Amino acid sequence: MLRDEYVARFNEGVRTGTWSGMLELLDDDADLEFVGIPSGHSVGARRSGRRSREPERPAGELQLEERDGRIRTIRVLYEFTS
C-alpha cells in the first residue's frame, strides 16, 4: 500500500535526514495540505495556560490522493486534545 510505504520512507527521512526515498513517491505537482492547525496569536494564549493544565496534543489523520501510482496530495488533518 502506498500509504504504508510513504510513512516508512518519511520515518526513515526523520531518522537519517535523507528525504530522497520519500520524494520518489511524490508526483511532480504534489500538494501538501494541513487542515485544522491553530494559527495566529493563540500560541501565546496556550503557552500561558499550560501552567494549569496538560498541553494540547495533536491527534490526526493522514490522507493521500494518488495519481498514476504516485502521491498527488498529502493531507494532514489535525484535531487537538488536552
Distance bins in CASP14 RR format, pairs under 12 A and 6 or more apart:
PFRMAT RR
TARGET T0000
AUTHOR 0000-0000-0000
RMODE 2
METHOD distances of the structure
MODEL  1
1 7 0 0 0 0 1 0 0 0 0 0 0
1 8 0 0 0 0 0 1 0 0 0 0 0
1 25 0 0 0 0 0 1 0 0 0 0 0
1 64 0 0 0 0 1 0 0 0 0 0 0
1 66 0 0 0 0 0 1 0 0 0 0 0
1 69 0 0 0 0 0 1 0 0 0 0 0
1 71 0 0 0 0 0 1 0 0 0 0 0
2 8 0 0 0 0 0 1 0 0 0 0 0
2 9 0 0 0 0 0 1 0 0 0 0 0
2 22 0 0 0 0 0 1 0 0 0 0 0
2 24 0 0 0 0 0 1 0 0 0 0 0
2 25 1 0 0 1 0 0 0 0 0 0 0
2 26 0 0 0 0 0 1 0 0 0 0 0
2 27 0 0 0 0 0 1 0 0 0 0 0
2 62 0 0 0 0 0 1 0 0 0 0 0
2 63 0 0 0 0 0 1 0 0 0 0 0
2 64 1 0 0 1 0 0 0 0 0 0 0
2 65 0 0 0 0 0 1 0 0 0 0 0
2 66 1 0 0 1 0 0 0 0 0 0 0
2 67 0 0 0 0 0 1 0 0 0 0 0
2 68 0 0 0 0 0 1 0 0 0 0 0
2 69 1 0 0 1 0 0 0 0 0 0 0
2 70 0 0 0 0 1 0 0 0 0 0 0
2 71 1 0 0 1 0 0 0 0 0 0 0
2 72 0 0 0 0 0 1 0 0 0 0 0
2 74 0 0 0 0 0 1 0 0 0 0 0
3 9 0 0 0 0 0 1 0 0 0 0 0
3 10 0 0 0 0 0 1 0 0 0 0 0
3 25 0 0 0 0 1 0 0 0 0 0 0
3 61 0 0 0 0 0 1 0 0 0 0 0
3 62 1 0 0 1 0 0 0 0 0 0 0
3 63 0 0 0 0 1 0 0 0 0 0 0
3 64 1 0 1 0 0 0 0 0 0 0 0
3 65 0 0 0 0 0 1 0 0 0 0 0
3 66 0 0 0 0 1 0 0 0 0 0 0
3 69 0 0 0 0 0 1 0 0 0 0 0
3 71 0 0 0 0 1 0 0 0 0 0 0
3 74 0 0 0 0 1 0 0 0 0 0 0
3 75 0 0 0 0 0 1 0 0 0 0 0
4 10 0 0 0 0 0 1 0 0 0 0 0
4 11 0 0 0 0 0 1 0 0 0 0 0
4 25 0 0 0 0 0 1 0 0 0 0 0
4 62 0 0 0 0 0 1 0 0 0 0 0
4 64 0 0 0 0 0 1 0 0 0 0 0
5 11 0 0 0 0 0 1 0 0 0 0 0
5 12 0 0 0 0 0 1 0 0 0 0 0
5 21 0 0 0 0 1 0 0 0 0 0 0
5 22 0 0 0 0 1 0 0 0 0 0 0
5 24 0 0 0 0 1 0 0 0 0 0 0
5 25 1 0 0 1 0 0 0 0 0 0 0
5 26 0 0 0 0 0 1 0 0 0 0 0
5 64 0 0 0 0 0 1 0 0 0 0 0
5 66 0 0 0 0 0 1 0 0 0 0 0
5 69 0 0 0 0 0 1 0 0 0 0 0
5 70 0 0 0 0 0 1 0 0 0 0 0
5 71 0 0 0 0 1 0 0 0 0 0 0
6 12 0 0 0 0 0 1 0 0 0 0 0
6 13 0 0 0 0 0 1 0 0 0 0 0
6 19 0 0 0 0 0 1 0 0 0 0 0
6 21 0 0 0 0 1 0 0 0 0 0 0
6 22 1 0 0 1 0 0 0 0 0 0 0
6 23 0 0 0 0 0 1 0 0 0 0 0
6 24 0 0 0 0 0 1 0 0 0 0 0
6 25 1 0 1 0 0 0 0 0 0 0 0
6 26 0 0 0 0 1 0 0 0 0 0 0
6 30 0 0 0 0 0 1 0 0 0 0 0
6 32 0 0 0 0 0 1 0 0 0 0 0
6 62 0 0 0 0 1 0 0 0 0 0 0
6 63 0 0 0 0 0 1 0 0 0 0 0
6 64 1 0 0 1 0 0 0 0 0 0 0
6 65 0 0 0 0 0 1 0 0 0 0 0
6 66 0 0 0 0 0 1 0 0 0 0 0
6 69 0 0 0 0 0 1 0 0 0 0 0
6 70 0 0 0 0 0 1 0 0 0 0 0
6 71 1 0 0 1 0 0 0 0 0 0 0
6 73 0 0 0 0 0 1 0 0 0 0 0
6 74 1 0 0 1 0 0 0 0 0 0 0
6 76 0 0 0 0 0 1 0 0 0 0 0
7 13 0 0 0 0 0 1 0 0 0 0 0
7 14 0 0 0 0 0 1 0 0 0 0 0
7 22 0 0 0 0 1 0 0 0 0 0 0
7 25 0 0 0 0 0 1 0 0 0 0 0
7 62 1 0 0 1 0 0 0 0 0 0 0
7 64 0 0 0 0 1 0 0 0 0 0 0
7 71 0 0 0 0 0 1 0 0 0 0 0
7 74 0 0 0 0 0 1 0 0 0 0 0
7 76 0 0 0 0 0 1 0 0 0 0 0
8 14 0 0 0 0 0 1 0 0 0 0 0
8 15 0 0 0 0 0 1 0 0 0 0 0
8 21 0 0 0 0 1 0 0 0 0 0 0
8 22 0 0 0 0 1 0 0 0 0 0 0
8 25 0 0 0 0 0 1 0 0 0 0 0
9 15 0 0 0 0 0 1 0 0 0 0 0
9 16 0 0 0 0 0 1 0 0 0 0 0
9 17 0 0 0 0 0 1 0 0 0 0 0
9 18 0 0 0 0 1 0 0 0 0 0 0
9 19 0 0 0 0 1 0 0 0 0 0 0
9 20 0 0 0 0 1 0 0 0 0 0 0
9 21 1 0 1 0 0 0 0 0 0 0 0
9 22 1 1 0 0 0 0 0 0 0 0 0
9 23 0 0 0 0 1 0 0 0 0 0 0
9 24 1 0 0 1 0 0 0 0 0 0 0
9 25 1 0 0 1 0 0 0 0 0 0 0
9 26 0 0 0 0 0 1 0 0 0 0 0
9 71 0 0 0 0 0 1 0 0 0 0 0
10 16 0 0 0 0 0 1 0 0 0 0 0
10 17 0 0 0 0 0 1 0 0 0 0 0
10 18 0 0 0 0 0 1 0 0 0 0 0
10 19 0 0 0 0 1 0 0 0 0 0 0
10 21 0 0 0 0 1 0 0 0 0 0 0
10 22 1 0 1 0 0 0 0 0 0 0 0
10 23 0 0 0 0 0 1 0 0 0 0 0
10 25 0 0 0 0 1 0 0 0 0 0 0
10 26 0 0 0 0 0 1 0 0 0 0 0
10 32 0 0 0 0 0 1 0 0 0 0 0
10 62 0 0 0 0 1 0 0 0 0 0 0
10 64 0 0 0 0 0 1 0 0 0 0 0
10 71 0 0 0 0 0 1 0 0 0 0 0
10 74 0 0 0 0 1 0 0 0 0 0 0
10 76 0 0 0 0 0 1 0 0 0 0 0
11 17 0 0 0 0 0 1 0 0 0 0 0
11 18 0 0 0 0 0 1 0 0 0 0 0
11 19 0 0 0 0 0 1 0 0 0 0 0
11 21 0 0 0 0 0 1 0 0 0 0 0
11 22 0 0 0 0 1 0 0 0 0 0 0
12 18 1 0 0 1 0 0 0 0 0 0 0
12 19 0 0 0 0 1 0 0 0 0 0 0
12 20 0 0 0 0 1 0 0 0 0 0 0
12 21 1 0 0 1 0 0 0 0 0 0 0
12 22 1 0 0 1 0 0 0 0 0 0 0
12 23 0 0 0 0 0 1 0 0 0 0 0
12 24 0 0 0 0 0 1 0 0 0 0 0
12 25 0 0 0 0 0 1 0 0 0 0 0
13 19 1 0 1 0 0 0 0 0 0 0 0
13 20 0 0 0 0 1 0 0 0 0 0 0
13 21 1 0 0 1 0 0 0 0 0 0 0
13 22 1 0 0 1 0 0 0 0 0 0 0
13 23 0 0 0 0 1 0 0 0 0 0 0
14 22 0 0 0 0 1 0 0 0 0 0 0
15 22 0 0 0 0 0 1 0 0 0 0 0
16 22 0 0 0 0 0 1 0 0 0 0 0
17 23 0 0 0 0 0 1 0 0 0 0 0
18 24 0 0 0 0 0 1 0 0 0 0 0
19 25 0 0 0 0 0 1 0 0 0 0 0
19 26 0 0 0 0 0 1 0 0 0 0 0
20 26 0 0 0 0 0 1 0 0 0 0 0
21 71 0 0 0 0 0 1 0 0 0 0 0
22 30 0 0 0 0 0 1 0 0 0 0 0
22 32 0 0 0 0 0 1 0 0 0 0 0
22 70 0 0 0 0 0 1 0 0 0 0 0
22 71 0 0 0 0 1 0 0 0 0 0 0
22 74 0 0 0 0 0 1 0 0 0 0 0
23 30 0 0 0 0 1 0 0 0 0 0 0
23 32 0 0 0 0 0 1 0 0 0 0 0
23 70 0 0 0 0 0 1 0 0 0 0 0
23 71 0 0 0 0 1 0 0 0 0 0 0
23 74 0 0 0 0 0 1 0 0 0 0 0
24 30 0 0 0 0 0 1 0 0 0 0 0
24 69 0 0 0 0 0 1 0 0 0 0 0
24 70 0 0 0 0 1 0 0 0 0 0 0
24 71 0 0 0 0 0 1 0 0 0 0 0
25 64 0 0 0 0 1 0 0 0 0 0 0
25 66 0 0 0 0 1 0 0 0 0 0 0
25 67 0 0 0 0 0 1 0 0 0 0 0
25 68 0 0 0 0 0 1 0 0 0 0 0
25 69 0 0 0 0 1 0 0 0 0 0 0
25 70 1 0 0 1 0 0 0 0 0 0 0
25 71 1 0 1 0 0 0 0 0 0 0 0
25 72 0 0 0 0 0 1 0 0 0 0 0
25 74 0 0 0 0 1 0 0 0 0 0 0
26 32 0 0 0 0 1 0 0 0 0 0 0
26 64 0 0 0 0 0 1 0 0 0 0 0
26 65 0 0 0 0 0 1 0 0 0 0 0
26 66 0 0 0 0 0 1 0 0 0 0 0
26 67 0 0 0 0 0 1 0 0 0 0 0
26 68 0 0 0 0 0 1 0 0 0 0 0
26 69 0 0 0 0 0 1 0 0 0 0 0
26 70 1 0 0 1 0 0 0 0 0 0 0
26 71 1 0 1 0 0 0 0 0 0 0 0
26 72 0 0 0 0 1 0 0 0 0 0 0
26 73 0 0 0 0 1 0 0 0 0 0 0
26 74 1 0 0 1 0 0 0 0 0 0 0
27 64 0 0 0 0 0 1 0 0 0 0 0
27 65 0 0 0 0 1 0 0 0 0 0 0
27 66 0 0 0 0 1 0 0 0 0 0 0
27 67 1 0 1 0 0 0 0 0 0 0 0
27 68 1 0 0 1 0 0 0 0 0 0 0
27 69 0 0 0 0 1 0 0 0 0 0 0
27 70 1 0 1 0 0 0 0 0 0 0 0
27 71 1 0 0 1 0 0 0 0 0 0 0
27 72 1 0 1 0 0 0 0 0 0 0 0
27 73 0 0 0 0 1 0 0 0 0 0 0
27 74 0 0 0 0 0 1 0 0 0 0 0
28 67 0 0 0 0 0 1 0 0 0 0 0
28 68 0 0 0 0 0 1 0 0 0 0 0
28 70 0 0 0 0 1 0 0 0 0 0 0
28 71 0 0 0 0 0 1 0 0 0 0 0
28 72 0 0 0 0 1 0 0 0 0 0 0
29 65 0 0 0 0 0 1 0 0 0 0 0
29 67 0 0 0 0 1 0 0 0 0 0 0
29 68 0 0 0 0 0 1 0 0 0 0 0
29 70 0 0 0 0 1 0 0 0 0 0 0
29 71 0 0 0 0 0 1 0 0 0 0 0
29 72 1 0 0 1 0 0 0 0 0 0 0
29 73 0 0 0 0 1 0 0 0 0 0 0
30 64 0 0 0 0 1 0 0 0 0 0 0
30 65 0 0 0 0 1 0 0 0 0 0 0
30 66 0 0 0 0 0 1 0 0 0 0 0
30 67 0 0 0 0 1 0 0 0 0 0 0
30 68 0 0 0 0 0 1 0 0 0 0 0
30 69 0 0 0 0 0 1 0 0 0 0 0
30 70 1 0 0 1 0 0 0 0 0 0 0
30 71 1 0 1 0 0 0 0 0 0 0 0
30 72 1 0 1 0 0 0 0 0 0 0 0
30 73 1 0 0 1 0 0 0 0 0 0 0
30 74 1 0 0 1 0 0 0 0 0 0 0
30 75 0 0 0 0 0 1 0 0 0 0 0
31 63 0 0 0 0 0 1 0 0 0 0 0
31 64 0 0 0 0 0 1 0 0 0 0 0
31 65 0 0 0 0 1 0 0 0 0 0 0
31 67 0 0 0 0 0 1 0 0 0 0 0
31 71 0 0 0 0 1 0 0 0 0 0 0
31 72 1 0 0 1 0 0 0 0 0 0 0
31 73 1 0 1 0 0 0 0 0 0 0 0
31 74 1 0 0 1 0 0 0 0 0 0 0
31 75 0 0 0 0 1 0 0 0 0 0 0
31 76 0 0 0 0 0 1 0 0 0 0 0
32 62 0 0 0 0 0 1 0 0 0 0 0
32 63 0 0 0 0 0 1 0 0 0 0 0
32 64 0 0 0 0 0 1 0 0 0 0 0
32 65 0 0 0 0 0 1 0 0 0 0 0
32 71 0 0 0 0 1 0 0 0 0 0 0
32 72 0 0 0 0 0 1 0 0 0 0 0
32 73 1 0 0 1 0 0 0 0 0 0 0
32 74 1 0 1 0 0 0 0 0 0 0 0
32 75 0 0 0 0 1 0 0 0 0 0 0
32 76 1 0 0 1 0 0 0 0 0 0 0
33 62 0 0 0 0 0 1 0 0 0 0 0
33 63 0 0 0 0 1 0 0 0 0 0 0
33 64 0 0 0 0 0 1 0 0 0 0 0
33 65 0 0 0 0 1 0 0 0 0 0 0
33 72 0 0 0 0 0 1 0 0 0 0 0
33 73 1 0 0 1 0 0 0 0 0 0 0
33 74 1 0 0 1 0 0 0 0 0 0 0
33 75 1 0 1 0 0 0 0 0 0 0 0
33 76 1 0 0 1 0 0 0 0 0 0 0
33 77 0 0 0 0 1 0 0 0 0 0 0
33 78 0 0 0 0 0 1 0 0 0 0 0
34 58 0 0 0 0 0 1 0 0 0 0 0
34 60 0 0 0 0 0 1 0 0 0 0 0
34 61 0 0 0 0 0 1 0 0 0 0 0
34 62 0 0 0 0 0 1 0 0 0 0 0
34 63 0 0 0 0 0 1 0 0 0 0 0
34 73 0 0 0 0 0 1 0 0 0 0 0
34 74 0 0 0 0 1 0 0 0 0 0 0
34 75 0 0 0 0 1 0 0 0 0 0 0
34 76 1 0 1 0 0 0 0 0 0 0 0
34 77 0 0 0 0 1 0 0 0 0 0 0
34 78 1 0 0 1 0 0 0 0 0 0 0
35 58 0 0 0 0 0 1 0 0 0 0 0
35 60 0 0 0 0 1 0 0 0 0 0 0
35 61 0 0 0 0 1 0 0 0 0 0 0
35 62 0 0 0 0 0 1 0 0 0 0 0
35 63 0 0 0 0 1 0 0 0 0 0 0
35 73 0 0 0 0 0 1 0 0 0 0 0
35 74 0 0 0 0 0 1 0 0 0 0 0
35 75 1 0 0 1 0 0 0 0 0 0 0
35 76 1 0 0 1 0 0 0 0 0 0 0
35 77 1 0 1 0 0 0 0 0 0 0 0
35 78 1 0 0 1 0 0 0 0 0 0 0
35 79 0 0 0 0 1 0 0 0 0 0 0
36 42 0 0 0 0 0 1 0 0 0 0 0
36 58 0 0 0 0 1 0 0 0 0 0 0
36 59 0 0 0 0 0 1 0 0 0 0 0
36 60 0 0 0 0 1 0 0 0 0 0 0
36 61 0 0 0 0 0 1 0 0 0 0 0
36 75 0 0 0 0 0 1 0 0 0 0 0
36 76 0 0 0 0 1 0 0 0 0 0 0
36 77 1 0 0 1 0 0 0 0 0 0 0
36 78 1 0 1 0 0 0 0 0 0 0 0
36 79 1 0 0 1 0 0 0 0 0 0 0
36 80 0 0 0 0 1 0 0 0 0 0 0
37 43 0 0 0 0 0 1 0 0 0 0 0
37 56 0 0 0 0 0 1 0 0 0 0 0
37 58 0 0 0 0 1 0 0 0 0 0 0
37 60 0 0 0 0 0 1 0 0 0 0 0
37 76 0 0 0 0 1 0 0 0 0 0 0
37 77 0 0 0 0 1 0 0 0 0 0 0
37 78 1 0 1 0 0 0 0 0 0 0 0
37 79 0 0 0 0 0 1 0 0 0 0 0
37 80 0 0 0 0 1 0 0 0 0 0 0
38 44 0 0 0 0 0 1 0 0 0 0 0
38 45 0 0 0 0 1 0 0 0 0 0 0
38 46 1 0 0 1 0 0 0 0 0 0 0
38 56 0 0 0 0 1 0 0 0 0 0 0
38 58 0 0 0 0 1 0 0 0 0 0 0
38 78 0 0 0 0 1 0 0 0 0 0 0
38 79 0 0 0 0 0 1 0 0 0 0 0
38 80 1 0 0 1 0 0 0 0 0 0 0
39 46 0 0 0 0 0 1 0 0 0 0 0
39 78 0 0 0 0 0 1 0 0 0 0 0
40 46 0 0 0 0 0 1 0 0 0 0 0
41 47 0 0 0 0 0 1 0 0 0 0 0
41 48 0 0 0 0 0 1 0 0 0 0 0
42 48 0 0 0 0 0 1 0 0 0 0 0
42 49 0 0 0 0 0 1 0 0 0 0 0
42 56 0 0 0 0 0 1 0 0 0 0 0
42 80 0 0 0 0 0 1 0 0 0 0 0
43 49 0 0 0 0 0 1 0 0 0 0 0
43 50 0 0 0 0 0 1 0 0 0 0 0
43 55 0 0 0 0 0 1 0 0 0 0 0
43 56 0 0 0 0 0 1 0 0 0 0 0
44 50 0 0 0 0 1 0 0 0 0 0 0
45 56 0 0 0 0 0 1 0 0 0 0 0
46 52 0 0 0 0 0 1 0 0 0 0 0
46 53 0 0 0 0 1 0 0 0 0 0 0
46 54 0 0 0 0 0 1 0 0 0 0 0
46 55 1 0 0 1 0 0 0 0 0 0 0
46 56 1 0 0 1 0 0 0 0 0 0 0
46 57 0 0 0 0 0 1 0 0 0 0 0
46 80 0 0 0 0 1 0 0 0 0 0 0
46 82 0 0 0 0 1 0 0 0 0 0 0
47 55 0 0 0 0 1 0 0 0 0 0 0
47 56 0 0 0 0 0 1 0 0 0 0 0
48 55 0 0 0 0 0 1 0 0 0 0 0
49 55 0 0 0 0 1 0 0 0 0 0 0
49 56 0 0 0 0 0 1 0 0 0 0 0
49 82 0 0 0 0 0 1 0 0 0 0 0
50 56 0 0 0 0 1 0 0 0 0 0 0
50 57 0 0 0 0 0 1 0 0 0 0 0
50 82 0 0 0 0 1 0 0 0 0 0 0
52 82 0 0 0 0 0 1 0 0 0 0 0
53 81 0 0 0 0 0 1 0 0 0 0 0
53 82 1 0 0 1 0 0 0 0 0 0 0
54 80 0 0 0 0 0 1 0 0 0 0 0
54 81 0 0 0 0 1 0 0 0 0 0 0
54 82 1 0 1 0 0 0 0 0 0 0 0
55 80 0 0 0 0 1 0 0 0 0 0 0
55 81 0 0 0 0 0 1 0 0 0 0 0
55 82 1 0 0 1 0 0 0 0 0 0 0
56 78 0 0 0 0 0 1 0 0 0 0 0
56 79 0 0 0 0 1 0 0 0 0 0 0
56 80 1 0 1 0 0 0 0 0 0 0 0
56 81 1 0 0 1 0 0 0 0 0 0 0
56 82 1 0 1 0 0 0 0 0 0 0 0
57 78 0 0 0 0 0 1 0 0 0 0 0
57 79 0 0 0 0 1 0 0 0 0 0 0
57 80 1 0 0 1 0 0 0 0 0 0 0
57 81 1 0 1 0 0 0 0 0 0 0 0
57 82 1 0 0 1 0 0 0 0 0 0 0
58 76 0 0 0 0 1 0 0 0 0 0 0
58 77 0 0 0 0 0 1 0 0 0 0 0
58 78 1 0 1 0 0 0 0 0 0 0 0
58 79 1 0 0 1 0 0 0 0 0 0 0
58 80 1 0 1 0 0 0 0 0 0 0 0
58 81 0 0 0 0 1 0 0 0 0 0 0
58 82 0 0 0 0 0 1 0 0 0 0 0
59 76 0 0 0 0 0 1 0 0 0 0 0
59 77 0 0 0 0 1 0 0 0 0 0 0
59 78 1 0 0 1 0 0 0 0 0 0 0
59 79 1 0 1 0 0 0 0 0 0 0 0
59 80 1 0 0 1 0 0 0 0 0 0 0
59 81 1 0 1 0 0 0 0 0 0 0 0
59 82 0 0 0 0 0 1 0 0 0 0 0
60 75 0 0 0 0 0 1 0 0 0 0 0
60 76 1 0 0 1 0 0 0 0 0 0 0
60 77 1 0 1 0 0 0 0 0 0 0 0
60 78 1 0 1 0 0 0 0 0 0 0 0
60 79 1 0 1 0 0 0 0 0 0 0 0
60 80 0 0 0 0 1 0 0 0 0 0 0
60 81 0 0 0 0 1 0 0 0 0 0 0
61 74 0 0 0 0 0 1 0 0 0 0 0
61 75 0 0 0 0 1 0 0 0 0 0 0
61 76 1 0 0 1 0 0 0 0 0 0 0
61 77 1 0 1 0 0 0 0 0 0 0 0
61 78 0 0 0 0 1 0 0 0 0 0 0
61 79 0 0 0 0 1 0 0 0 0 0 0
62 71 0 0 0 0 0 1 0 0 0 0 0
62 73 0 0 0 0 0 1 0 0 0 0 0
62 74 1 0 0 1 0 0 0 0 0 0 0
62 75 1 0 0 1 0 0 0 0 0 0 0
62 76 1 0 1 0 0 0 0 0 0 0 0
62 77 1 0 0 1 0 0 0 0 0 0 0
62 78 0 0 0 0 0 1 0 0 0 0 0
63 71 0 0 0 0 0 1 0 0 0 0 0
63 72 0 0 0 0 0 1 0 0 0 0 0
63 73 1 0 0 1 0 0 0 0 0 0 0
63 74 1 0 0 1 0 0 0 0 0 0 0
63 75 1 0 1 0 0 0 0 0 0 0 0
63 76 1 0 0 1 0 0 0 0 0 0 0
63 77 1 0 0 1 0 0 0 0 0 0 0
63 78 0 0 0 0 0 1 0 0 0 0 0
64 70 0 0 0 0 0 1 0 0 0 0 0
64 71 1 0 1 0 0 0 0 0 0 0 0
64 72 0 0 0 0 1 0 0 0 0 0 0
64 73 1 0 0 1 0 0 0 0 0 0 0
64 74 1 0 1 0 0 0 0 0 0 0 0
64 75 1 0 0 1 0 0 0 0 0 0 0
64 76 0 0 0 0 0 1 0 0 0 0 0
64 77 0 0 0 0 0 1 0 0 0 0 0
65 71 1 0 0 1 0 0 0 0 0 0 0
65 72 1 0 1 0 0 0 0 0 0 0 0
65 73 1 0 1 0 0 0 0 0 0 0 0
65 74 0 0 0 0 1 0 0 0 0 0 0
65 75 1 0 0 1 0 0 0 0 0 0 0
66 72 1 0 0 1 0 0 0 0 0 0 0
66 73 0 0 0 0 1 0 0 0 0 0 0
66 74 0 0 0 0 0 1 0 0 0 0 0
67 73 0 0 0 0 1 0 0 0 0 0 0
END
